[in-house]
Amino acid sequence: MSNQNDKSPESEQALPSNTEKNPDDWATGEESMTGAQASYLKTLCSEADEEFDPSLNKADASKRIDALQQKTGRGKSH
């Protein structure tokens, strides 16, 4: 008999990651950005010579972080 809780590595890898969910679909996306987001965003803004906007919500902060990572080269996979 097979145990329904047993999952092969292949099936687990096929599951979508919650870290890749569209920020516009986040249930808490309208909340104020987290302290970690604000800190990282300040760093990225400084490196990109762009203004930090402390009024961003979680979803907008995430999108801004993604854009600034592209601009600065931070966060790229090796």
N, CA, C and O atoms as CSV, one atom per row, in Angstrom:
chain,resi,resn,atom,element,x,y,z
A,1,MET,N,N,0.839,-1.184,0.000
A,1,MET,CA,C,0.000,0.000,0.000
A,1,MET,C,C,0.876,1.236,0.000
A,1,MET,O,O,1.934,1.266,0.628
A,2,SER,N,N,0.431,2.232,-0.698
A,2,SER,CA,C,1.214,3.462,-0.718
A,2,SER,C,C,0.635,4.463,0.273
A,2,SER,O,O,-0.574,4.512,0.503
A,3,ASN,N,N,1.492,5.229,0.831
A,3,ASN,CA,C,1.103,6.256,1.786
A,3,ASN,C,C,0.828,7.538,1.014
A,3,ASN,O,O,1.679,7.975,0.240
A,4,GLN,N,N,-0.322,8.146,1.199
A,4,GLN,CA,C,-0.677,9.360,0.466
A,4,GLN,C,C,0.226,10.531,0.823
A,4,GLN,O,O,0.309,11.495,0.062
A,5,ASN,N,N,0.902,10.469,1.962
A,5,ASN,CA,C,1.801,11.549,2.365
A,5,ASN,C,C,3.160,11.450,1.694
A,5,ASN,O,O,3.937,12.404,1.720
A,6,ASP,N,N,3.457,10.290,1.086
A,6,ASP,CA,C,4.724,10.127,0.378
A,6,ASP,C,C,4.637,10.855,-0.949
A,6,ASP,O,O,3.731,10.608,-1.745
A,7,LYS,N,N,5.574,11.746,-1.180
A,7,LYS,CA,C,5.606,12.496,-2.426
A,7,LYS,C,C,6.982,12.327,-3.038
A,7,LYS,O,O,7.998,12.379,-2.346
A,8,SER,N,N,6.997,12.130,-4.318
A,8,SER,CA,C,8.287,12.020,-4.982
A,8,SER,C,C,8.890,13.411,-5.123
A,8,SER,O,O,8.158,14.399,-5.171
A,9,PRO,N,N,10.212,13.499,-5.189
A,9,PRO,CA,C,10.859,14.808,-5.367
A,9,PRO,C,C,10.371,15.520,-6.628
A,9,PRO,O,O,10.291,16.748,-6.665
A,10,GLU,N,N,10.044,14.739,-7.659
A,10,GLU,CA,C,9.572,15.349,-8.897
A,10,GLU,C,C,8.246,16.088,-8.696
A,10,GLU,O,O,8.059,17.192,-9.206
A,11,SER,N,N,7.324,15.464,-7.942
A,11,SER,CA,C,6.020,16.100,-7.760
A,11,SER,C,C,6.130,17.334,-6.874
A,11,SER,O,O,5.397,18.301,-7.077
A,12,GLU,N,N,7.033,17.318,-5.892
A,12,GLU,CA,C,7.208,18.494,-5.051
A,12,GLU,C,C,7.834,19.641,-5.828
A,12,GLU,O,O,7.493,20.802,-5.602
A,13,GLN,N,N,8.740,19.330,-6.732
A,13,GLN,CA,C,9.373,20.373,-7.527
A,13,GLN,C,C,8.381,21.007,-8.488
A,13,GLN,O,O,8.560,22.159,-8.883
A,14,ALA,N,N,7.350,20.286,-8.867
A,14,ALA,CA,C,6.381,20.807,-9.814
A,14,ALA,C,C,5.413,21.802,-9.168
A,14,ALA,O,O,4.743,22.564,-9.865
A,15,LEU,N,N,5.345,21.789,-7.857
A,15,LEU,CA,C,4.441,22.699,-7.168
A,15,LEU,C,C,4.923,24.136,-7.315
A,15,LEU,O,O,6.123,24.393,-7.217
A,16,PRO,N,N,4.011,25.076,-7.550
A,16,PRO,CA,C,4.444,26.474,-7.669
A,16,PRO,C,C,4.926,27.009,-6.327
A,16,PRO,O,O,4.394,26.653,-5.276
A,17,SER,N,N,5.915,27.847,-6.375
A,17,SER,CA,C,6.466,28.436,-5.166
A,17,SER,C,C,5.656,29.657,-4.770
A,17,SER,O,O,5.285,30.456,-5.630
A,18,ASN,N,N,5.376,29.816,-3.484
A,18,ASN,CA,C,4.644,31.001,-3.042
A,18,ASN,C,C,5.524,32.243,-3.105
A,18,ASN,O,O,5.018,33.360,-3.001
A,19,THR,N,N,6.843,32.065,-3.276
A,19,THR,CA,C,7.721,33.225,-3.399
A,19,THR,C,C,7.619,33.848,-4.785
A,19,THR,O,O,8.145,34.936,-5.019
A,20,GLU,N,N,6.942,33.162,-5.706
A,20,GLU,CA,C,6.805,33.671,-7.060
A,20,GLU,C,C,5.383,34.144,-7.352
A,20,GLU,O,O,5.052,34.423,-8.504
A,21,LYS,N,N,4.559,34.235,-6.348
A,21,LYS,CA,C,3.187,34.689,-6.522
A,21,LYS,C,C,3.198,36.170,-6.870
A,21,LYS,O,O,3.971,36.939,-6.300
A,22,ASN,N,N,2.353,36.565,-7.792
A,22,ASN,CA,C,2.252,37.951,-8.215
A,22,ASN,C,C,1.877,38.824,-7.017
A,22,ASN,O,O,0.879,38.558,-6.347
A,23,PRO,N,N,2.670,39.867,-6.743
A,23,PRO,CA,C,2.360,40.736,-5.600
A,23,PRO,C,C,0.951,41.333,-5.654
A,23,PRO,O,O,0.364,41.626,-4.613
A,24,ASP,N,N,0.412,41.513,-6.847
A,24,ASP,CA,C,-0.946,42.047,-6.956
A,24,ASP,C,C,-1.987,41.076,-6.421
A,24,ASP,O,O,-3.116,41.471,-6.127
A,25,ASP,N,N,-1.609,39.798,-6.294
A,25,ASP,CA,C,-2.528,38.775,-5.805
A,25,ASP,C,C,-2.359,38.479,-4.313
A,25,ASP,O,O,-3.074,37.638,-3.767
A,26,TRP,N,N,-1.425,39.158,-3.654
A,26,TRP,CA,C,-1.186,38.916,-2.236
A,26,TRP,C,C,-2.387,39.375,-1.408
A,26,TRP,O,O,-2.918,40.462,-1.634
A,27,ALA,N,N,-2.811,38.559,-0.459
A,27,ALA,CA,C,-3.914,38.930,0.428
A,27,ALA,C,C,-3.537,40.119,1.302
A,27,ALA,O,O,-4.403,40.906,1.686
A,28,THR,N,N,-2.247,40.257,1.622
A,28,THR,CA,C,-1.793,41.344,2.497
A,28,THR,C,C,-1.041,42.429,1.724
A,28,THR,O,O,-0.353,43.257,2.322
A,29,GLY,N,N,-1.171,42.422,0.407
A,29,GLY,CA,C,-0.420,43.356,-0.430
A,29,GLY,C,C,-0.690,44.822,-0.167
A,29,GLY,O,O,0.164,45.668,-0.432
A,30,GLU,N,N,-1.863,45.133,0.350
A,30,GLU,CA,C,-2.216,46.538,0.614
A,30,GLU,C,C,-1.696,47.041,1.961
A,30,GLU,O,O,-1.782,48.233,2.259
A,31,GLU,N,N,-1.159,46.131,2.772
A,31,GLU,CA,C,-0.604,46.538,4.068
A,31,GLU,C,C,0.704,47.291,3.859
A,31,GLU,O,O,1.334,47.176,2.808
A,32,SER,N,N,1.103,48.052,4.852
A,32,SER,CA,C,2.376,48.771,4.791
A,32,SER,C,C,3.511,47.778,4.580
A,32,SER,O,O,3.454,46.648,5.063
A,33,MET,N,N,4.544,48.207,3.855
A,33,MET,CA,C,5.685,47.319,3.625
A,33,MET,C,C,6.297,46.917,4.962
A,33,MET,O,O,6.181,47.626,5.961
A,34,THR,N,N,6.947,45.768,4.950
A,34,THR,CA,C,7.577,45.265,6.169
A,34,THR,C,C,8.869,46.034,6.440
A,34,THR,O,O,9.384,46.732,5.567
A,35,GLY,N,N,9.376,45.897,7.641
A,35,GLY,CA,C,10.643,46.521,7.985
A,35,GLY,C,C,11.780,46.007,7.119
A,35,GLY,O,O,12.660,46.769,6.719
A,36,ALA,N,N,11.759,44.707,6.830
A,36,ALA,CA,C,12.801,44.122,5.985
A,36,ALA,C,C,12.727,44.686,4.567
A,36,ALA,O,O,13.755,44.982,3.960
A,37,GLN,N,N,11.510,44.832,4.042
A,37,GLN,CA,C,11.360,45.420,2.708
A,37,GLN,C,C,11.880,46.854,2.699
A,37,GLN,O,O,12.601,47.249,1.782
A,38,ALA,N,N,11.518,47.631,3.715
A,38,ALA,CA,C,11.935,49.032,3.778
A,38,ALA,C,C,13.461,49.141,3.842
A,38,ALA,O,O,14.059,49.967,3.153
A,39,SER,N,N,14.075,48.312,4.661
A,39,SER,CA,C,15.526,48.356,4.805
A,39,SER,C,C,16.224,48.016,3.489
A,39,SER,O,O,17.149,48.715,3.076
A,40,TYR,N,N,15.783,46.952,2.838
A,40,TYR,CA,C,16.401,46.535,1.583
A,40,TYR,C,C,16.130,47.558,0.490
A,40,TYR,O,O,17.005,47.855,-0.323
A,41,LEU,N,N,14.927,48.089,0.476
A,41,LEU,CA,C,14.570,49.089,-0.529
A,41,LEU,C,C,15.403,50.355,-0.368
A,41,LEU,O,O,15.811,50.958,-1.361
A,42,LYS,N,N,15.657,50.761,0.863
A,42,LYS,CA,C,16.526,51.921,1.105
A,42,LYS,C,C,17.917,51.670,0.538
A,42,LYS,O,O,18.508,52.547,-0.093
A,43,THR,N,N,18.435,50.469,0.767
A,43,THR,CA,C,19.758,50.116,0.246
A,43,THR,C,C,19.764,50.162,-1.277
A,43,THR,O,O,20.661,50.749,-1.882
A,44,LEU,N,N,18.759,49.540,-1.894
A,44,LEU,CA,C,18.687,49.527,-3.359
A,44,LEU,C,C,18.526,50.930,-3.925
A,44,LEU,O,O,19.165,51.272,-4.920
A,45,CYS,N,N,17.684,51.743,-3.307
A,45,CYS,CA,C,17.489,53.122,-3.773
A,45,CYS,C,C,18.796,53.900,-3.701
A,45,CYS,O,O,19.127,54.651,-4.619
A,46,SER,N,N,19.526,53.725,-2.632
A,46,SER,CA,C,20.806,54.405,-2.479
A,46,SER,C,C,21.772,53.984,-3.580
A,46,SER,O,O,22.426,54.828,-4.194
A,47,GLU,N,N,21.860,52.683,-3.829
A,47,GLU,CA,C,22.763,52.175,-4.856
A,47,GLU,C,C,22.350,52.608,-6.261
A,47,GLU,O,O,23.201,52.818,-7.125
A,48,ALA,N,N,21.054,52.741,-6.487
A,48,ALA,CA,C,20.547,53.115,-7.805
A,48,ALA,C,C,20.405,54.624,-7.952
A,48,ALA,O,O,19.982,55.110,-9.001
A,49,ASP,N,N,20.759,55.371,-6.898
A,49,ASP,CA,C,20.621,56.825,-6.880
A,49,ASP,C,C,19.176,57.245,-7.188
A,49,ASP,O,O,18.918,58.132,-8.001
A,50,GLU,N,N,18.237,56.556,-6.489
A,50,GLU,CA,C,16.817,56.843,-6.642
A,50,GLU,C,C,16.223,57.153,-5.278
A,50,GLU,O,O,16.763,56.756,-4.246
A,51,GLU,N,N,15.121,57.857,-5.287
A,51,GLU,CA,C,14.475,58.269,-4.046
A,51,GLU,C,C,13.706,57.110,-3.419
A,51,GLU,O,O,13.031,56.354,-4.118
A,52,PHE,N,N,13.812,56.974,-2.103
A,52,PHE,CA,C,13.060,55.977,-1.340
A,52,PHE,C,C,11.677,56.530,-1.020
A,52,PHE,O,O,11.551,57.658,-0.544
A,53,ASP,N,N,10.642,55.738,-1.281
A,53,ASP,CA,C,9.266,56.137,-0.986
A,53,ASP,C,C,8.755,55.312,0.195
A,53,ASP,O,O,8.419,54.140,0.027
A,54,PRO,N,N,8.691,55.915,1.395
A,54,PRO,CA,C,8.275,55.157,2.577
A,54,PRO,C,C,6.780,54.827,2.613
A,54,PRO,O,O,6.333,54.100,3.500
A,55,SER,N,N,6.011,55.348,1.667
A,55,SER,CA,C,4.564,55.121,1.687
A,55,SER,C,C,4.125,53.885,0.893
A,55,SER,O,O,2.930,53.599,0.816
A,56,LEU,N,N,5.066,53.157,0.309
A,56,LEU,CA,C,4.699,51.990,-0.496
A,56,LEU,C,C,4.086,50.891,0.367
A,56,LEU,O,O,4.471,50.697,1.520
A,57,ASN,N,N,3.126,50.178,-0.215
A,57,ASN,CA,C,2.576,49.016,0.480
A,57,ASN,C,C,3.432,47.797,0.144
A,57,ASN,O,O,4.383,47.897,-0.631
A,58,LYS,N,N,3.095,46.646,0.730
A,58,LYS,CA,C,3.900,45.443,0.541
A,58,LYS,C,C,4.042,45.063,-0.926
A,58,LYS,O,O,5.143,44.767,-1.390
A,59,ALA,N,N,2.936,45.071,-1.656
A,59,ALA,CA,C,2.968,44.654,-3.055
A,59,ALA,C,C,3.806,45.612,-3.902
A,59,ALA,O,O,4.632,45.178,-4.704
A,60,ASP,N,N,3.587,46.919,-3.718
A,60,ASP,CA,C,4.341,47.899,-4.500
A,60,ASP,C,C,5.823,47.890,-4.132
A,60,ASP,O,O,6.680,48.075,-4.996
A,61,ALA,N,N,6.121,47.676,-2.860
A,61,ALA,CA,C,7.516,47.594,-2.425
A,61,ALA,C,C,8.199,46.397,-3.082
A,61,ALA,O,O,9.349,46.494,-3.511
A,62,SER,N,N,7.499,45.281,-3.161
A,62,SER,CA,C,8.056,44.094,-3.785
A,62,SER,C,C,8.366,44.347,-5.263
A,62,SER,O,O,9.431,43.970,-5.753
A,63,LYS,N,N,7.438,44.983,-5.961
A,63,LYS,CA,C,7.648,45.299,-7.380
A,63,LYS,C,C,8.803,46.280,-7.557
A,63,LYS,O,O,9.588,46.157,-8.497
A,64,ARG,N,N,8.906,47.249,-6.656
A,64,ARG,CA,C,9.998,48.241,-6.722
A,64,ARG,C,C,11.337,47.561,-6.455
A,64,ARG,O,O,12.333,47.867,-7.110
A,65,ILE,N,N,11.360,46.649,-5.502
A,65,ILE,CA,C,12.581,45.895,-5.211
A,65,ILE,C,C,13.012,45.107,-6.447
A,65,ILE,O,O,14.189,45.112,-6.808
A,66,ASP,N,N,12.066,44.434,-7.094
A,66,ASP,CA,C,12.394,43.674,-8.303
A,66,ASP,C,C,12.994,44.579,-9.370
A,66,ASP,O,O,13.990,44.222,-9.999
A,67,ALA,N,N,12.397,45.742,-9.578
A,67,ALA,CA,C,12.889,46.668,-10.602
A,67,ALA,C,C,14.280,47.185,-10.265
A,67,ALA,O,O,15.141,47.281,-11.139
A,68,LEU,N,N,14.496,47.519,-8.997
A,68,LEU,CA,C,15.805,48.040,-8.596
A,68,LEU,C,C,16.870,46.953,-8.592
A,68,LEU,O,O,18.045,47.238,-8.825
A,69,GLN,N,N,16.477,45.719,-8.331
A,69,GLN,CA,C,17.433,44.618,-8.431
A,69,GLN,C,C,17.913,44.480,-9.876
A,69,GLN,O,O,19.094,44.237,-10.126
A,70,GLN,N,N,16.999,44.636,-10.809
A,70,GLN,CA,C,17.376,44.591,-12.226
A,70,GLN,C,C,18.339,45.719,-12.561
A,70,GLN,O,O,19.328,45.521,-13.266
A,71,LYS,N,N,18.039,46.895,-12.049
A,71,LYS,CA,C,18.861,48.073,-12.351
A,71,LYS,C,C,20.251,47.967,-11.728
A,71,LYS,O,O,21.243,48.332,-12.359
A,72,THR,N,N,20.327,47.472,-10.501
A,72,THR,CA,C,21.613,47.437,-9.788
A,72,THR,C,C,22.376,46.134,-9.991
A,72,THR,O,O,23.572,46.066,-9.708
A,73,GLY,N,N,21.697,45.106,-10.477
A,73,GLY,CA,C,22.350,43.810,-10.615
A,73,GLY,C,C,22.319,42.964,-9.359
A,73,GLY,O,O,22.862,41.859,-9.339
A,74,ARG,N,N,21.687,43.474,-8.308
A,74,ARG,CA,C,21.551,42.700,-7.069
A,74,ARG,C,C,20.464,41.657,-7.252
A,74,ARG,O,O,19.530,41.831,-8.034
A,75,GLY,N,N,20.612,40.564,-6.507
A,75,GLY,CA,C,19.564,39.549,-6.489
A,75,GLY,C,C,19.573,38.625,-7.678
A,75,GLY,O,O,18.693,37.772,-7.800
A,76,LYS,N,N,20.553,38.770,-8.572
A,76,LYS,CA,C,20.607,37.859,-9.717
A,76,LYS,C,C,21.162,36.514,-9.284
A,76,LYS,O,O,22.048,36.440,-8.432
A,77,SER,N,N,20.640,35.462,-9.872
A,77,SER,CA,C,21.161,34.123,-9.606
A,77,SER,C,C,22.518,33.967,-10.268
A,77,SER,O,O,22.776,34.535,-11.330
A,78,HIS,N,N,23.366,33.205,-9.640
A,78,HIS,CA,C,24.695,32.987,-10.202
A,78,HIS,C,C,24.684,31.814,-11.138
A,78,HIS,O,O,25.718,31.472,-11.712
